[in-house]
Amino acid sequence: MTSARNIGFIVLVDAGDNDVHKIRETLLEIEEIDLVHCLIGPTDLICYGRTTDVSQLKTLMSDRIHALLEDRFNPIERTETMLVLDHYGSALSAETHARPNGTGAWIFADLRISGSTIAEKLLSRHPEIKTAFNVLGRNDTVFYVESETLDSLMGVIDEGFRVLRGIGSEGKPTKALSRTDTRLVLM
């Protein structure tokens, strides 16, 4: 019987001037990685995966991912890892989300107000938002969005993320997100 893979992680990969598609294929060979998307943005790839425990995550990051940094033929430049604290929405897998259905984007957000309801509120209002992760890392929350067209994706960003309001610490309505960074999936 296998253990449940409960510890989620996101890894951003900077490929430098190396072959992004070869790096993607190499990353997909790692059992714990469920999904790898090529991005337009300051990082070239995003990986989502899960491990059974912290020890397995440590081994994955220290040995297997680190080995890609030292690859003689197609090394990656650097990585940034985020630990998933909470997951809302659809489960992401290579079978269901290997390539976006239409236009895909990953949105990295910093919250101005606290609370896990921000992700749930956005998911309930916008079916294009497939999943949301509260993370430990540079950002507070990471969203994956799929839309039929780039225009409809921009509509979700404009009508969802940019205008989302919540109750601030003084009990007054305030903008819920302080900053967003949108990275289109290029596949």
ROLOLO-824763 format. One record per residue: y, z, x of N, C-alpha, C in turn; residue in three letters. Coordinates in pm, whole numbers. Last residue first. Layout:
N
+--------+--------+--------+--------+--------+--------+--------+--------+--------+-----+
:   n_py :   n_pz :   n_px :  ca_py :  ca_pz :  ca_px :   c_py :   c_pz :   c_px :  aa :
+--------+--------+--------+--------+--------+--------+--------+--------+--------+-----+
:      Y :      Z :      X :      Y :      Z :      X :      Y :      Z :      X : ALA :
...
+--------+--------+--------+--------+--------+--------+--------+--------+--------+-----+
//
This chain:
187
+--------+--------+--------+--------+--------+--------+--------+--------+--------+-----+
:   n_py :   n_pz :   n_px :  ca_py :  ca_pz :  ca_px :   c_py :   c_pz :   c_px :  aa :
+--------+--------+--------+--------+--------+--------+--------+--------+--------+-----+
:   2676 :  -2441 :    248 :   2536 :  -2481 :    261 :   2507 :  -2597 :    169 : MET :
:   2889 :  -2210 :    291 :   2886 :  -2351 :    327 :   2742 :  -2392 :    353 : LEU :
:   3058 :  -1982 :     96 :   2927 :  -2017 :    151 :   2926 :  -2167 :    172 : VAL :
:   3377 :  -1840 :    174 :   3295 :  -1937 :    102 :   3163 :  -1961 :    175 : LEU :
:   3502 :  -1527 :    163 :   3439 :  -1622 :    256 :   3345 :  -1712 :    178 : ARG :
:   3784 :  -1326 :    117 :   3687 :  -1415 :     54 :   3635 :  -1516 :    156 : THR :
:   3888 :  -1012 :    112 :   3865 :  -1117 :    212 :   3753 :  -1203 :    155 : ASP :
:   4135 :   -791 :    -23 :   4011 :   -867 :    -34 :   4009 :   -975 :     74 : THR :
:   4277 :   -469 :    -73 :   4265 :   -590 :      9 :   4133 :   -658 :    -21 : ARG :
:   4285 :   -273 :   -266 :   4400 :   -285 :   -176 :   4397 :   -414 :    -96 : SER :
:   4207 :   -262 :   -606 :   4168 :   -310 :   -474 :   4291 :   -326 :   -386 : LEU :
:   4341 :   -162 :   -832 :   4217 :   -100 :   -786 :   4178 :   -139 :   -644 : ALA :
:   4670 :    -68 :   -901 :   4584 :   -177 :   -858 :   4460 :   -116 :   -792 : LYS :
:   4694 :    191 :  -1149 :   4727 :    133 :  -1019 :   4631 :     18 :   -990 : THR :
:   4806 :    425 :  -1392 :   4738 :    299 :  -1360 :   4787 :    243 :  -1227 : PRO :
:   4798 :    774 :  -1297 :   4871 :    656 :  -1342 :   4791 :    530 :  -1309 : LYS :
:   4696 :   1001 :  -1184 :   4670 :    978 :  -1326 :   4741 :    857 :  -1383 : GLY :
:   4721 :   1013 :   -916 :   4824 :   1082 :   -994 :   4808 :   1060 :  -1144 : GLU :
:   4516 :    854 :   -821 :   4507 :    999 :   -801 :   4611 :   1076 :   -880 : SER :
:   4480 :    593 :  -1075 :   4499 :    647 :   -941 :   4494 :    798 :   -938 : GLY :
:   4270 :    403 :  -1265 :   4355 :    522 :  -1270 :   4360 :    582 :  -1130 : ILE :
:   4296 :     45 :  -1220 :   4224 :    169 :  -1244 :   4322 :    284 :  -1249 : GLY :
:   4269 :   -311 :  -1243 :   4346 :   -187 :  -1237 :   4255 :    -70 :  -1267 : ARG :
:   4256 :   -636 :  -1121 :   4180 :   -518 :  -1161 :   4262 :   -391 :  -1139 : LEU :
:   4369 :   -868 :  -1031 :   4442 :   -795 :  -1136 :   4371 :   -667 :  -1179 : VAL :
:   4202 :   -973 :   -833 :   4345 :   -953 :   -803 :   4419 :   -871 :   -907 : ARG :
:   3940 :   -987 :   -948 :   3970 :   -904 :   -832 :   4119 :   -873 :   -816 : PHE :
:   3986 :  -1148 :  -1197 :   3903 :  -1029 :  -1180 :   3952 :   -939 :  -1069 : GLY :
:   4153 :  -1364 :  -1186 :   4149 :  -1286 :  -1310 :   4068 :  -1157 :  -1298 : GLU :
:   4115 :  -1463 :   -919 :   4250 :  -1436 :   -973 :   4247 :  -1342 :  -1093 : ASP :
:   3834 :  -1483 :   -901 :   3911 :  -1406 :   -802 :   4046 :  -1367 :   -859 : ILE :
:   3779 :  -1647 :  -1119 :   3718 :  -1514 :  -1111 :   3797 :  -1426 :  -1014 : VAL :
:   3924 :  -1875 :  -1041 :   3958 :  -1804 :  -1164 :   3902 :  -1663 :  -1165 : GLY :
:   3785 :  -1956 :   -816 :   3922 :  -1906 :   -798 :   3969 :  -1831 :   -923 : MET :
:   3557 :  -2045 :   -952 :   3547 :  -1933 :   -857 :   3686 :  -1872 :   -834 : LEU :
:   3661 :  -2262 :  -1087 :   3616 :  -2147 :  -1166 :   3596 :  -2024 :  -1077 : SER :
:   3722 :  -2425 :   -862 :   3828 :  -2382 :   -954 :   3785 :  -2261 :  -1036 : ASP :
:   3470 :  -2473 :   -754 :   3565 :  -2395 :   -676 :   3679 :  -2344 :   -765 : LEU :
:   3215 :  -2433 :  -1009 :   3312 :  -2509 :   -931 :   3400 :  -2415 :   -850 : THR :
:   3026 :  -2244 :  -1098 :   2996 :  -2387 :  -1103 :   3088 :  -2469 :  -1014 : GLU :
:   2970 :  -1963 :   -878 :   3039 :  -2026 :   -989 :   3012 :  -2176 :   -984 : SER :
:   2880 :  -1649 :   -755 :   2844 :  -1790 :   -768 :   2912 :  -1845 :   -893 : GLU :
:   2939 :  -1385 :   -527 :   2982 :  -1456 :   -647 :   2931 :  -1599 :   -641 : VAL :
:   2888 :  -1064 :   -409 :   2843 :  -1203 :   -398 :   2870 :  -1270 :   -532 : TYR :
:   3092 :   -814 :   -251 :   3046 :   -882 :   -372 :   2992 :  -1019 :   -335 : PHE :
:   3120 :   -502 :   -103 :   3095 :   -643 :    -78 :   3035 :   -702 :   -205 : VAL :
:   3344 :   -232 :    -33 :   3253 :   -300 :   -125 :   3241 :   -446 :    -86 : THR :
:   3487 :   -140 :    190 :   3430 :    -45 :     95 :   3321 :   -108 :      9 : ASP :
:   3454 :   -245 :    538 :   3500 :   -259 :    400 :   3434 :   -155 :    312 : ASN :
:   3329 :   -154 :    772 :   3472 :   -186 :    776 :   3531 :   -198 :    636 : ARG :
:   3098 :     82 :    631 :   3137 :    -17 :    731 :   3286 :    -41 :    722 : GLY :
:   2886 :    121 :    383 :   2942 :    201 :    492 :   2971 :    101 :    603 : LEU :
:   2941 :    -19 :     54 :   2887 :    -17 :    190 :   2957 :     84 :    278 : VAL :
:   2831 :   -122 :   -253 :   2920 :    -26 :   -188 :   2859 :     -4 :    -50 : ASN :
:   2781 :   -447 :   -358 :   2729 :   -342 :   -271 :   2843 :   -251 :   -229 : PHE :
:   2693 :   -656 :   -627 :   2797 :   -580 :   -556 :   2729 :   -469 :   -476 : ALA :
:   2619 :   -981 :   -763 :   2581 :   -851 :   -710 :   2699 :   -787 :   -638 : THR :
:   2737 :  -1191 :   -904 :   2592 :  -1169 :   -911 :   2552 :  -1030 :   -866 : LYS :
:   2986 :  -1291 :  -1093 :   2963 :  -1193 :   -987 :   2816 :  -1150 :   -998 : ILE :
:   2979 :  -1437 :  -1322 :   2970 :  -1510 :  -1195 :   2948 :  -1416 :  -1078 : GLU :
:   3031 :  -1268 :  -1532 :   2890 :  -1297 :  -1500 :   2872 :  -1377 :  -1371 : PRO :
:   3259 :  -1032 :  -1550 :   3249 :  -1164 :  -1488 :   3103 :  -1192 :  -1449 : HIS :
:   3247 :   -778 :  -1659 :   3348 :   -871 :  -1709 :   3329 :  -1014 :  -1659 : ARG :
:   3049 :   -639 :  -1525 :   3040 :   -651 :  -1670 :   3137 :   -754 :  -1727 : SER :
:   3137 :   -651 :  -1258 :   3012 :   -717 :  -1297 :   3004 :   -737 :  -1448 : LEU :
:   3371 :   -491 :  -1273 :   3380 :   -633 :  -1240 :   3254 :   -709 :  -1282 : LEU :
:   3253 :   -242 :  -1339 :   3354 :   -302 :  -1426 :   3365 :   -453 :  -1400 : LYS :
:   3089 :   -191 :  -1117 :   3029 :   -207 :  -1250 :   3125 :   -276 :  -1346 : GLU :
:   3284 :   -166 :   -916 :   3183 :   -271 :   -909 :   3123 :   -297 :  -1047 : ALA :
:   3423 :     61 :  -1022 :   3492 :    -64 :   -991 :   3393 :   -180 :   -990 : ILE :
:   3271 :    290 :  -1039 :   3287 :    210 :  -1161 :   3357 :     77 :  -1135 : THR :
:   3262 :    454 :   -829 :   3164 :    346 :   -829 :   3181 :    254 :   -948 : SER :
:   3563 :    565 :   -676 :   3476 :    555 :   -791 :   3385 :    435 :   -784 : GLY :
:   3913 :    562 :   -588 :   3772 :    594 :   -566 :   3692 :    571 :   -693 : SER :
:   4141 :    296 :   -514 :   4103 :    415 :   -591 :   3955 :    440 :   -570 : ILE :
:   4145 :     88 :   -346 :   4264 :    173 :   -345 :   4234 :    303 :   -421 : ARG :
:   3894 :    -55 :   -145 :   3936 :      8 :   -270 :   4060 :     93 :   -249 : LEU :
:   3846 :   -371 :     -9 :   3881 :   -232 :     18 :   3940 :   -174 :   -109 : ASP :
:   3593 :   -622 :     -2 :   3706 :   -555 :    -66 :   3722 :   -412 :    -16 : ALA :
:   3478 :   -943 :     42 :   3483 :   -811 :    104 :   3608 :   -742 :     52 : PHE :
:   3280 :  -1172 :   -110 :   3413 :  -1112 :   -115 :   3403 :   -970 :    -62 : ILE :
:   3126 :  -1478 :    -67 :   3114 :  -1335 :    -43 :   3255 :  -1279 :    -37 : TRP :
:   3047 :  -1748 :   -283 :   3140 :  -1679 :   -194 :   3099 :  -1533 :   -182 : ALA :
:   2946 :  -2077 :   -391 :   2920 :  -1936 :   -363 :   3024 :  -1878 :   -270 : GLY :
:   2919 :  -2316 :   -641 :   3001 :  -2268 :   -530 :   2976 :  -2119 :   -512 : THR :
:   2595 :  -2391 :   -736 :   2736 :  -2429 :   -748 :   2809 :  -2387 :   -623 : GLY :
:   2410 :  -2158 :   -644 :   2403 :  -2245 :   -761 :   2547 :  -2283 :   -794 : ASN :
:   2367 :  -2136 :   -289 :   2441 :  -2105 :   -412 :   2412 :  -2206 :   -522 : PRO :
:   2042 :  -2082 :   -160 :   2161 :  -2166 :   -163 :   2234 :  -2134 :   -292 : ARG :
:   1888 :  -1859 :   -210 :   1889 :  -1917 :    -75 :   2009 :  -2009 :    -56 : ALA :
:   1850 :  -1704 :   -440 :   1986 :  -1727 :   -392 :   1992 :  -1786 :   -252 : HIS :
:   1578 :  -1680 :   -507 :   1677 :  -1699 :   -613 :   1816 :  -1737 :   -563 : THR :
:   1433 :  -1664 :   -267 :   1382 :  -1745 :   -378 :   1491 :  -1776 :   -480 : GLU :
:   1567 :  -1484 :   -110 :   1566 :  -1624 :    -67 :   1519 :  -1714 :   -180 : ALA :
:   1754 :  -1259 :   -320 :   1635 :  -1297 :   -245 :   1646 :  -1444 :   -205 : SER :
:   1916 :   -984 :   -464 :   1929 :  -1109 :   -390 :   1801 :  -1136 :   -313 : LEU :
:   1924 :   -859 :   -790 :   1864 :   -848 :   -657 :   1877 :   -984 :   -589 : ALA :
:   2232 :   -818 :   -973 :   2107 :   -888 :   -943 :   2056 :   -856 :   -803 : SER :
:   2395 :   -495 :   -996 :   2375 :   -635 :  -1033 :   2239 :   -687 :   -991 : GLY :
:   2460 :   -289 :   -712 :   2477 :   -315 :   -855 :   2452 :   -463 :   -881 : TYR :
:   2386 :    -40 :   -483 :   2369 :   -181 :   -516 :   2378 :   -196 :   -667 : HIS :
:   2517 :    174 :   -228 :   2481 :    150 :   -369 :   2474 :      1 :   -392 : ASP :
:   2518 :    149 :     52 :   2508 :    281 :     -9 :   2463 :    271 :   -155 : LEU :
:   2418 :    -43 :    319 :   2439 :    -45 :    174 :   2416 :     95 :    119 : VAL :
:   2587 :    -67 :    622 :   2479 :      0 :    551 :   2512 :      2 :    402 : LEU :
:   2665 :   -342 :    822 :   2710 :   -250 :    718 :   2587 :   -194 :    648 : MET :
:   2728 :   -470 :   1145 :   2631 :   -423 :   1046 :   2697 :   -325 :    950 : THR :
:   2805 :   -753 :   1323 :   2864 :   -635 :   1260 :   2770 :   -595 :   1147 : GLU :
:   2754 :   -921 :   1637 :   2716 :   -887 :   1500 :   2798 :   -767 :   1453 : THR :
:   2814 :  -1207 :   1853 :   2821 :  -1064 :   1817 :   2780 :  -1046 :   1672 : ARG :
:   2699 :  -1458 :   1937 :   2806 :  -1391 :   2011 :   2811 :  -1242 :   1983 : GLU :
:   2361 :  -1562 :   1988 :   2472 :  -1530 :   1899 :   2574 :  -1450 :   1978 : ILE :
:   2214 :  -1829 :   2185 :   2250 :  -1690 :   2157 :   2358 :  -1677 :   2050 : PRO :
:   2005 :  -2030 :   2247 :   2096 :  -2036 :   2133 :   2141 :  -1895 :   2095 : ASN :
:   1871 :  -1981 :   2490 :   1896 :  -2118 :   2447 :   1996 :  -2129 :   2332 : PHE :
:   1838 :  -1711 :   2545 :   1885 :  -1799 :   2652 :   1928 :  -1936 :   2601 : ARG :
:   1944 :  -1435 :   2358 :   1866 :  -1558 :   2356 :   1923 :  -1656 :   2459 : ASP :
:   2081 :  -1200 :   2323 :   2042 :  -1235 :   2460 :   1960 :  -1363 :   2469 : GLU :
:   2112 :  -1173 :   2056 :   2233 :  -1172 :   2137 :   2205 :  -1220 :   2279 : LEU :
:   1851 :  -1154 :   1976 :   1922 :  -1279 :   1947 :   2054 :  -1288 :   2023 : LEU :
:   1790 :   -895 :   2042 :   1727 :  -1002 :   2119 :   1797 :  -1135 :   2095 : ALA :
:   1919 :   -754 :   1838 :   1977 :   -752 :   1974 :   1918 :   -863 :   2061 : HIS :
:   1738 :   -791 :   1633 :   1869 :   -854 :   1623 :   1933 :   -861 :   1762 : ILE :
:   1519 :   -644 :   1751 :   1505 :   -781 :   1703 :   1638 :   -854 :   1691 : ARG :
:   1629 :   -388 :   1857 :   1537 :   -478 :   1926 :   1547 :   -622 :   1878 : ASP :
:   1824 :   -264 :   1700 :   1821 :   -242 :   1845 :   1737 :   -346 :   1918 : SER :
:   1769 :   -342 :   1433 :   1900 :   -369 :   1494 :   1897 :   -360 :   1646 : MET :
:   1499 :   -262 :   1404 :   1542 :   -397 :   1371 :   1673 :   -432 :   1443 : LEU :
:   1512 :      9 :   1471 :   1431 :    -83 :   1551 :   1474 :   -227 :   1528 : THR :
:   1677 :     99 :   1259 :   1718 :    116 :   1399 :   1643 :     20 :   1490 : LYS :
:   1514 :     42 :   1039 :   1646 :    -22 :   1052 :   1694 :    -15 :   1197 : LEU :
:   1301 :    215 :   1090 :   1277 :     71 :   1088 :   1409 :     -6 :   1103 : GLN :
:   1440 :    458 :   1064 :   1373 :    424 :   1189 :   1347 :    274 :   1198 : SER :
:   1517 :    457 :    797 :   1620 :    447 :    900 :   1558 :    409 :   1034 : VAL :
:   1288 :    251 :    602 :   1348 :    378 :    644 :   1448 :    354 :    757 : ASP :
:   1233 :     -3 :    511 :   1170 :    110 :    443 :   1234 :    243 :    480 : THR :
:   1509 :   -234 :    462 :   1402 :   -173 :    540 :   1347 :    -53 :    464 : THR :
:   1654 :   -545 :    368 :   1618 :   -407 :    336 :   1505 :   -362 :    427 : ARG :
:   1942 :   -769 :    386 :   1802 :   -731 :    395 :   1781 :   -586 :    361 : GLY :
:   2148 :  -1043 :    437 :   2121 :   -926 :    355 :   1973 :   -896 :    367 : TYR :
:   2385 :  -1191 :    651 :   2245 :  -1162 :    623 :   2239 :  -1040 :    533 : CYS :
:   2608 :  -1452 :    708 :   2590 :  -1320 :    650 :   2443 :  -1306 :    616 : ILE :
:   2775 :  -1634 :    971 :   2658 :  -1607 :    886 :   2668 :  -1468 :    826 : LEU :
:   3019 :  -1650 :   1104 :   2948 :  -1772 :   1069 :   2834 :  -1753 :    971 : ASP :
:   3344 :  -1506 :   1054 :   3203 :  -1493 :   1094 :   3127 :  -1612 :   1037 : THR :
:   3584 :  -1602 :    959 :   3579 :  -1552 :   1097 :   3438 :  -1522 :   1145 : PRO :
:   3471 :  -1888 :    768 :   3549 :  -1766 :    790 :   3537 :  -1720 :    933 : GLY :
:   3221 :  -1995 :    574 :   3347 :  -2040 :    631 :   3430 :  -1915 :    648 : ILE :
:   2870 :  -1925 :    641 :   3001 :  -1896 :    584 :   3112 :  -1978 :    648 : LEU :
:   2532 :  -1935 :    542 :   2634 :  -1984 :    636 :   2769 :  -1971 :    567 : CYS :
:   2319 :  -1663 :    456 :   2411 :  -1770 :    415 :   2502 :  -1807 :    530 : HIS :
:   2006 :  -1532 :    410 :   2105 :  -1565 :    513 :   2188 :  -1682 :    461 : VAL :
:   1793 :  -1274 :    291 :   1884 :  -1383 :    260 :   1979 :  -1405 :    377 : LEU :
:   1624 :  -1069 :    376 :   1594 :  -1139 :    251 :   1674 :  -1267 :    233 : ASP :
:   1478 :   -934 :    654 :   1596 :  -1007 :    608 :   1557 :  -1093 :    488 : ILE :
:   1235 :   -834 :    735 :   1325 :   -744 :    661 :   1450 :   -814 :    607 : GLU :
:   1114 :  -1042 :    884 :   1060 :  -1000 :    755 :   1158 :   -918 :    671 : GLU :
:   1269 :  -1305 :   1029 :   1260 :  -1159 :   1035 :   1226 :  -1109 :    895 : ILE :
:   1318 :  -1567 :    979 :   1182 :  -1533 :   1023 :   1162 :  -1382 :   1031 : GLU :
:   1587 :  -1584 :    934 :   1499 :  -1583 :    817 :   1354 :  -1554 :    852 : LEU :
:   1683 :  -1603 :   1197 :   1705 :  -1479 :   1121 :   1612 :  -1471 :   1000 : LEU :
:   1608 :  -1867 :   1253 :   1552 :  -1757 :   1331 :   1567 :  -1625 :   1257 : THR :
:   1770 :  -2005 :   1070 :   1624 :  -2015 :   1060 :   1555 :  -1902 :   1137 : GLU :
:   2025 :  -1935 :   1174 :   1986 :  -1898 :   1036 :   1834 :  -1900 :   1022 : ARG :
:   2015 :  -2059 :   1423 :   2024 :  -1913 :   1417 :   1982 :  -1864 :   1279 : ILE :
:   2011 :  -2322 :   1335 :   1897 :  -2270 :   1411 :   1897 :  -2117 :   1409 : LYS :
:   2264 :  -2331 :   1213 :   2144 :  -2353 :   1132 :   2017 :  -2306 :   1203 : HIS :
:   2446 :  -2289 :   1422 :   2438 :  -2193 :   1312 :   2307 :  -2208 :   1234 : VAL :
:   2434 :  -2329 :   1752 :   2385 :  -2394 :   1631 :   2358 :  -2292 :   1520 : ASP :
:   2738 :  -2196 :   1906 :   2595 :  -2227 :   1901 :   2556 :  -2280 :   1764 : ASN :
:   2981 :  -2091 :   1966 :   2972 :  -2237 :   1955 :   2826 :  -2284 :   1951 : ASP :
:   2943 :  -1804 :   1766 :   3014 :  -1868 :   1876 :   3010 :  -2018 :   1859 : GLY :
:   2834 :  -1678 :   1553 :   2746 :  -1764 :   1631 :   2814 :  -1826 :   1752 : ALA :
:   2848 :  -1370 :   1427 :   2936 :  -1468 :   1489 :   2849 :  -1550 :   1583 : ASP :
:   2730 :  -1226 :   1134 :   2694 :  -1283 :   1263 :   2798 :  -1386 :   1306 : VAL :
:   2688 :   -929 :    954 :   2773 :  -1046 :    976 :   2747 :  -1095 :   1118 : LEU :
:   2446 :   -784 :    759 :   2484 :   -813 :    897 :   2569 :   -940 :    897 : VAL :
:   2372 :   -519 :    549 :   2437 :   -649 :    558 :   2476 :   -667 :    704 : ILE :
:   2099 :   -340 :    402 :   2197 :   -362 :    508 :   2253 :   -503 :    496 : PHE :
:   1921 :    -79 :    227 :   1981 :   -211 :    236 :   2082 :   -219 :    349 : GLY :
:   1634 :     85 :    200 :   1758 :     92 :    276 :   1811 :    -49 :    297 : ILE :
:   1390 :     43 :     67 :   1502 :    105 :     -4 :   1634 :    103 :     70 : ASN :
:   1114 :    -98 :     17 :   1223 :   -127 :    110 :   1353 :    -83 :     44 : ARG :
:    830 :    107 :    -25 :    944 :     38 :    -84 :   1051 :     17 :     22 : ALA :
:    533 :     46 :    168 :    643 :    132 :    125 :    754 :     47 :     65 : SER :
:    219 :    -87 :     60 :    341 :    -94 :    140 :    448 :     -4 :     81 : THR :
:   -117 :      0 :     84 :      0 :      0 :      0 :    125 :      0 :     89 : MET :
+--------+--------+--------+--------+--------+--------+--------+--------+--------+-----+
//
